[in-house]
Amino acid sequence: MKSKFLETHVIKAVIPANFLDEKTVYHINPCGNFIIGGPMGDAGLTGRKIIVDTYGGWGAHGGGAFSGKDPTKVDRSAAYAARWVAKSLVKGGICRRCLVQVSYAIGIAEPLSVMVFSFGTSALNEAELLQIVNDNFDLRPGMIIKELNLKRPIYERTAENGHFGHPSFPWEQAKDLKISPELLAKSKLPARSEDAGAIAH
């Protein structure tokens, strides 16, 4: 009842009708009432700026800090997974530069959105890069925790030089990708534009 009220009196009252159709999906508190907060919902402290923990001002950033959150929070675990995906694509020779964007809704395991950008440094287009990602990575939070074995006390070193770049961390160890022969052959063609350096973020 509340969801229908919000859909009618908030969403449809604010968003122009031409942006909505029968295929539009509405996620309004998909896991129910959000009534558990504070230490019962989130352990530890958070708030260290992720621009310090990641790429400085060079790369794109989400809004959620890493430090102080357990790996069930996608602010942390999905950022690690995105790094893992990007590094795997770059090390696999699929592109020279890569940005991976993942979006989630609380209570829904599958990502709402996954986008891959190569900045023109791959012979493959974004749809083909996304196909490789979908064929090789399960980006549901529970599977990220399992694949990267994140429920271990391994995070002390993140206090030194940030969360990325330490070779001992599992998200820094590129995955061997399984790629169809067609896409593999196409990936060996010249990139759409050249960009110096191999960079994942």
N, C-alpha and C positions, 0 to 999 in steps of 0.2 A: 504493500500500500504506500509506504513512504517512498519507495523507488519510483512508483508510477507518478506520485505527486512531484518528485524532483524532476523526473523526465519531462513532465508537462509544464510545470511552472518555473523551472529554472533552465534546464537544457534547451528546450524548444523555444523558450521565451528569449533566450540570449543568442543562440546560434541560428543564423539564417537558414531557412527551410531548404534552400538549394544545396546546402552542405550535408543534409540528412536524407536517407532513403531507407527502403526496407532491409538493406544489407548492413545498416549501421548497428554496431554492437555497443551496448551501454554497460559499463562495469560500475555499479554503485555499491560500494562496500561488499565486494563479492565473497568475503569470508565472514560476513555478519557484522554485528555491532563491534566497533573498536573501543573496548572498554578497559583493556589492560595496558597500562602505561608505566612509566617510571622504572625502577629497578626490577619490577616483576616482568617487564616486557623487554627491556634492554639492559644488559649488564655493562658495567664499566662506564668510562667517560668517552666522549667523542668530540670532535670539533677541530682537530688539527687540519689545517687547510690542505686539501688534496692537491692543490697546485704545487705544494712543497713535496708531497709524497709521490708525485708522478713525473710530469714532464716540464715543470715550470710553465712559462707562458707560451710554449711552443705548440702544445697539443690541445685537443679538445678535452673537456672535463664534464663530468656529471655534477650533481649537487651534493651527494652524500659523502661524508668523511669515512675513512677506513678505520683508523685506530680506535680501539675501545669496543668495536662491534664484533660479535661472534660471526662465524661463517654462514649462519642461517640468514643473515642480512645481505641482500644482493648488492647493497652499496659496496660491500667488501668483496664477497665471493664472485659476483658477476664481473666486477672490474678486473679481478685476477683472471677470470675465464676469457674475457675479451682480449686481455694482453696475451694470453696463451694462444688464442686463435690467430691473432695478428702475427705473433712471432712465428707460428707454424707456417703461415702462408708465405711470409718473407723468406724464412730459412728453406722452405720447399721450392723456392725459385719461382713461385707463382706471381709475385709482384715484388717491387723494390721498396715500396712504401705502403703502409696499410693502416686504416683506421676502422675499428669495429664498434658499432653502436648497438646496444641491447636495451630493451625496455620491458618492464614487468609491471604487473598489478598484484597487490597483496591478495593471496588466496587463489591465484591462478598459476599453476606450475609452468606451463609453456610460456616462453617470452611472447609478449604482444607484438614485438617488432625486433627484427635483426637486420642490420644494414652493414654492408661492407664497401668501403671506399678505397680505391688504389691510387687515386690522384693521377690517373693516366699512366701508371708505371707497370701495368699488366696488359697483356694481349687479350685477356678475358674481360668481359663486361661485368657489371655489378651482379647481374642475375646469375651468371656462371660462377662467379666467386661465391655467391650465397649458396649455390647448389653444393659446392665443395664443402663449405662450412656445415651445411645441414647433413651431408653424408658422413662427416667425420666427428662431429661434436654434438653432445646432448647438453643443451644449455638450461635444462631445468635445474633449479637450485639444489635439490637433493643429489642430482647426478654430478653437478659441479663439485660438491663437497666430497662425494665418493671418489670421483676420478682424480681429483687433486689431493685427496687425503687431507682435508683441511681441519679435521678435528684432532689436531696434534699441537703440542706447545712449541710451535716453530716461529712465532711472530716477534721474538725479542729483537732480531736483527733489523726489523722494519724501522726501529728507532734510529738506525744509522743509515743515512743516505736514502731514506724512503723505502717504498714497497717494491720497486722494480729495479732490476739490475743485478740482484744477488743470484748467482748461478745455482745455488743450492735450493732455491724455492721451486716447487713443482711447476708453477705457472711460467717459469723462465725456461723450461725444458721443452723445446718444440716437439710436437707430435709428428710422427711419420704419417703422411696423408695418403689415403686411398683415393685415387682420381681415375675417372674413366679414360680409356685410351684417346677418345676424341678430344676431351678437354686438356689432357696432358699434352697432346700434339699441338693444340692451338696455343697453349701457354708458352711454348718454345718460340713462337713467332715474335717479331719485334714488338715492343710495347707501344701503346698509343702515343706516349710522349716519354722522353727520357728525364730522369730526375736523379741527381747524384746521391749516392749513399743508400744503404738499406736500413729502413727505419720502420719499427712497428709501434703502434700506440693505440 
